C-alpha cells in the first residue's frame, strides 16, 4: 500500500511539473509585451488546466483551419508509442541473446568484441538510419523486392524499419552493459559454488546469472527510453512520420504542448512501473526494485 501511495505521489508530482513547465514560456512572453510576469503565468496555467479538463475541445490551427487536438494528434501519438515500445522490447531481447552467445567465447575474443561495440556505439543515429534506408532502396533496385517500407506515405505507414532504426543503437548500448553485468556476476561466490557442483557453464549463464542481470538491467530502462525519444525525432523526420515529436516541435501553443507531453509521459510511466512489477513478481530471489 505504501508503494502504491509513493507511485501515485510520484505520478501526480510529475504531472504537475509538466503542467508548470508548459506554462513557463508565458513568463518570457510577458517580458516582451510589458505585461505582468506572474499574471501572465497564472492565466496560462489556468488556461492549460481548463483545457486538460476539457481536452476534447483543445484545438490548433493550420493555414487558418482549426483542428481538434484529440482527434488529429492521438493517432500520431499511438504510432510513436508503438514504435518506442516495440523497439524497446527488441533492443533488450537482442542485447540479452547476443550477450549469452558472447559469454560462450574465450576472454580474448570478448575483449575484441567489446572494442567493436565501443566503435559502433559512437556512430550517430542519423548515419545509421540513412545507411539502412539506402541498403533497402539499393536491394529493391537490384531485386525488385521491397523488404521494408522506407517512408510513410499517406495511410501506408512504415513500422518495421523505423522500429529497427530506433532499436539499433540502444541494443548496442545495452549489449555493452549486459556483457559487463555478466562478467561481474561470474566473479561472485554463488557462481563459483554452482561450478563446483559440476553445473554446465551454459546453464549457469542462462538460469542463474540471467535472473540477476535482468534486475540490474532494469535500472537502465529510463535511460534507454530517453535515448529512444531523442532518436525518435530523427526517425520521424527521415521517415516522413507525423508522430508525437512532429506535433510537439511544430505546435508550441501551451495547451497543445502540455497535452502532448502528458500523453507521452503517462503511457511510459505506466509501462515502466508495469515492467517493474512483473520483474519483482517473476524474478525469484531478486531484491525489490526501488
QUIJO-V843928 format. One record per residue. PHI is phi as a letter, one per 20 degrees, with the letter a starting at -180 (none if undefined). NEAR is the number of other C-alpha atoms within 10 Angstrom. Layout:
{{PHI;NEAR} {PHI;NEAR}}
This chain:
{{none;6} {f;7} {f;9} {f;9} {f;10} {f;11} {f;15} {f;12} {f;12} {f;13} {f;16} {f;12} {f;12} {f;16} {f;17} {f;14} {f;12} {f;18} {f;24} {f;18} {f;15} {f;22} {e;24} {g;17} {g;16} {f;20} {f;18} {f;13} {f;15} {f;16} {f;12} {f;10} {e;9} {n;9} {e;12} {f;13} {f;16} {f;12} {f;13} {f;20} {f;20} {f;17} {f;12} {f;22} {f;21} {f;14} {f;15} {f;25} {f;17} {f;13} {f;19} {f;18} {f;11} {d;10} {f;17} {f;12} {d;13} {f;20} {c;18} {c;16} {d;12} {c;8} {l;5} {n;7} {d;8} {e;11} {c;15} {f;15} {f;20} {g;16} {f;13} {e;13} {e;20} {g;15} {f;13} {f;18} {f;19} {f;16} {f;18} {f;25} {f;19} {f;14} {f;24} {f;22} {f;17} {f;16} {f;24} {f;22} {f;13} {f;18} {f;24} {f;24} {f;15} {f;17} {f;22} {f;23} {f;13} {f;17} {f;22} {g;20} {f;11} {f;17} {f;17} {e;13} {e;12} {f;9} {f;12} {f;8} {f;12} {f;16} {f;12} {f;10} {f;15} {f;16} {f;12} {f;12} {f;15} {f;13} {f;11} {f;15} {f;19} {e;11} {f;11} {f;11} {f;19} {f;13} {f;10} {f;16} {f;23} {f;15} {f;12} {f;16} {f;21} {f;13} {f;12} {f;17} {f;19} {f;13} {f;14} {f;14} {f;11} {e;8} {d;9} {m;10} {d;11} {e;13} {f;12} {b;15} {f;18} {e;23} {b;20} {e;17} {c;12} {m;8} {e;6} {e;9} {e;15} {e;19} {c;19} {f;16} {f;21} {g;27} {f;22} {f;19} {f;24} {f;29} {e;25} {g;22} {f;23} {f;24} {f;25} {f;23} {f;19} {f;23} {f;26} {f;20} {f;18} {f;24} {g;21} {f;14} {f;19} {f;19} {f;13} {f;12} {f;18} {f;14} {e;10} {e;11} {f;10} {f;14} {f;18} {f;12} {f;11} {f;15} {f;13} {f;9} {f;9} {n;8} {f;12} {f;10} {g;13} {f;13} {f;12} {f;17} {f;21} {e;13} {e;10} {e;15} {f;21} {g;21} {g;17} {f;18} {f;21} {g;17} {f;18} {f;17} {f;16} {g;17} {f;13} {e;12} {f;17} {f;13} {f;12} {f;20} {f;18} {f;11} {f;14} {f;23} {f;17} {f;13} {f;21} {g;26} {g;18} {f;19} {f;27} {f;19} {f;14} {f;17} {d;21} {l;17} {e;24} {e;17} {e;23} {f;25} {f;23} {f;19} {f;18} {f;18} {e;10} {e;10} {d;14} {e;14} {f;17} {g;21} {f;25} {f;25} {g;22} {f;24} {g;24} {f;20} {f;18} {f;18} {f;16} {f;17} {f;16} {g;14} {f;12} {f;17} {f;15} {f;13} {f;13} {g;15} {f;12} {f;12} {f;13} {g;18} {f;13} {f;10} {f;18} {f;16} {e;12} {e;10} {e;15} {f;10} {n;10} {f;16} {f;11} {f;12} {e;12} {d;6}}
